[in-house]
Amino acid sequence: MRLRTFCKYTFLVVGLSLSVSCKEEEKSKTEDKVVVSFKKEGVLQLKKTNSDSIIKTLDIEIADNEYETQTGLMYRTELATNQGMLFIFPNVQMRSFYMKNTKIPLDIIYIDEDKKIVSFQKNAKPLDESSLPSEFPAKYVLEINAGLSDEWQLEVGDSIEYEIQ
């Protein structure tokens, strides 16, 4: 009798374990299939401070609400050279970003209320949860592919102009 009860409970435990294991496996497979595509919401120009000449024109996606600013470029597997994400915050303060669930390396550009670049976090590593703070208060943050801020020779004091479409 005890053997029969023991066997019954053993089968129950093993069955539940397999069931939970399969569900976890399915869940992780689903997470890997999340596809988020770029959605052009505006155009942004990066300009040299001294000459006001245009350095680069980018298509931008806008993050201006809590969900969008928390999610940012998470889960993306690509971002074209002429694309970026502009975060627009309601106030000016010290900002800090991190790369949780962000699969592509980025340059993070902090911009003040006058639309002037105040600091950079270059070559942010994918999936790294380390804090990447601004050096000065910022109202805007622009994320672009890693290495482009150096390639385009962006400097503190350069500015942005953008138009939402």
Secondary structure, 3 states (H helix, E strand, C coil): CHHHHHHHHHHHHHHHHHHHHHHHHHHHHHHHCCCCCCCCCEEEEEECCCCCCEEEEEEEEEECCHHHHHHCCCCCCCCCCCEEEEEEEEEEECCEECCCCCCCCEEEEEECCCCEEEEEEEEECCCCCCCEECCCCEEEEEEEECCHHHHCCCCCCCEEEEEEC
